[in-house]
Amino acid sequence: MGHGLEGRFVSTDAHTDGVVHVAGDARQRFHDARGYGYPLEGNEIALAPVEAAHLLYRGDLESVVVDDEPLGFREFVAREPGVDFGVRFLVYADLRSRGFYLSPATEPWLESPPASDFAVFPRGKGPRDGAVEYALRVVGERTDLPAGDLREGVLAVVDEEGEITYFAVSREEITGTSDDSFPADGPFEADLLADRVVVWEPPLALYERTFYGQPLEGREYDDPTLQCSLLEAAHLAEAGVLDLSVETVSERGRAVEGARFERRLAVYTALRESGVVPKTGYKFGADFRTYADVESVENLGHSEFLVRVHPAEYVFEPRALALDVRLAHGVRKTIVFALVDGEEIEWWSLERLTP
């Protein structure tokens, strides 16, 4: 039961998408003790619709009066106050059940709110303690997510059955110690084939130390003949290692995969310049798998990241995000999205999170 307390829905103002005012001993009972809403005059508080809905659901509020009509939980939720109210309520209720206090990420609930839907506080803390555990964004599984809207924090995706998956979203700094020095006795003879380049009689270190290409001979070789991807060949040609021009290789790359080649080459080059060795990620459904600390191919460790390359204006589908994260986790790697805007690249990683 709601113990006689009811709220009154108030029209939209500059800061909120409608609020619910609750009087009586609401401040002590709901705000001070349990982190709901923000204080008004006296003991009155203001609740966001999602907070009011949760208190109705728990039976802590008797009703919310809208247009002089008292509404219970079922009637109030049927109004769907606010955009994406249904999925936001499910996430709010889930985190409350896990022992977290959370509030809308907007003023006046918070003085400096993060760019998200909710601010989630550390367990045992509330809005007055000044610490935010997660900046949380909520989307339904059919809600597209523009790459430009990615923010550091947590993304909660609600599927069609109400199940919630949480993802930690972070800007990634990819660095390594792999050697990318080039032999001084080049350029070496190379032939451009349909979608790759064969390098004849390169020095052994080009493969075994800096991990370019794959031996044409397979695992048994003395001095390997290397078959290189067009990306590897373009990078080597730019450095003067091959007797092919970078223009020739890049022209073939554009013919094979269009503008995607230029984006992938930009990412490949940035990774190499950061001390990271990128190799094809085809087996994992990605553009690259990466090795941060290559000393030799013989002692090669596991790759750390799977990298997908997208234009900066790319729009993600939550289902595809879930698939990428799940696949990377299954092979003990982290998925990283490289968002390319001309010469600028942003690196974002996503990983499953259990709050």
C-alpha positions, 0 to 999 in steps of 0.5 A: 500500500502507498500509506496515503501518499499521492503525487501530482503530475506537473506540466513540463518545464525547462529542465524536465519532461514533466515531474511529479510533486509529492508532499507529506513526509516525502523528503525524509521517506523517499529522497533522504532515505532512498535517493528518489527525486530532488527537494522542493520547499519543506518536505515536498519533493519532485520525482521524474516520471520513471521514479514515480512509476517505480514508487507506484510499482512498489506500492510506496505511492498510492497514486499520481494525479494527472488532470485531476484523475488519480492513476495507479501504476498500470494507468500511469505507465499506460500513458508512457510519459516521456520518450522511451519510457518503457525501456527506461523504466525496466532498466531503472527498476533492474538497477534499483533491485541490484542495490543501486540508487540512480537519478535522471542525468539532468538538472536539477537532479544533478548539478553537473549531469553526465551526457546520458539518461541516468547517473548511477551512484556507487552502492551505498551512495546517493545523489548528495554524495558527489560520486557517479559510478556509471553514466548510463544510456538506455536503448531498445534493441531496435533503436539505432545508435549513431557513432557520433552519439557514443559516450564513455559510460554504460549502454543498457540495451533492452530486448523485445522480451525485457532482458537487459544487456549492459555494455561498458563503453570506453575510449580506447588508447591502443599502443604497443611496443612492436618493431616497425623498422624497415630494412635498408637494402630495399626496395624489393621486387614485388608483383601486384596480383588480383587482391594481394601482392607477392614480395620476392626474396625479402629479408627474413626479418620482414616476416619473422620480426615485423610480421608482414605478410604470410610465407607463400611456402607455408610453415616450412621455409628458409627464406620466405616469399611473402604474400601481403594484403593490399593494406600491408603492401600499400604501407610497405610501398609508402615506406619504399620497401617495395618496388611498387608505388603506393599509388599503384597499390592503393588504386587496386585497393580502391578498385577491390573495396571502394572507399572502405580501403582508404578507411582501413588503410588509415587505421592500419597505418595508425596501428603500425605507427602506434607500435601495434601489428594489425593482421586480418580479422576475417576469421572473427568477422572483423577487419583486424586482430591486433598484437601489441608486443610482437618480438618475433613470429615464433614467440607470438602471443594472443591478439588482444583486440578485434578492430572493426573500421567504420566511417565516423557517421556510421549508425550501429544496430544494437543487435550487431553490437551485441554480436560483435561483443559476444564474439570477441569475448568468446575468443578472449578479445575486446572489440574495438571500433575505429571511427574514421573521419578523414585523418582523425580516428576515434577508438571505442571499445565495448565489453559486457558488464554486470553491474 
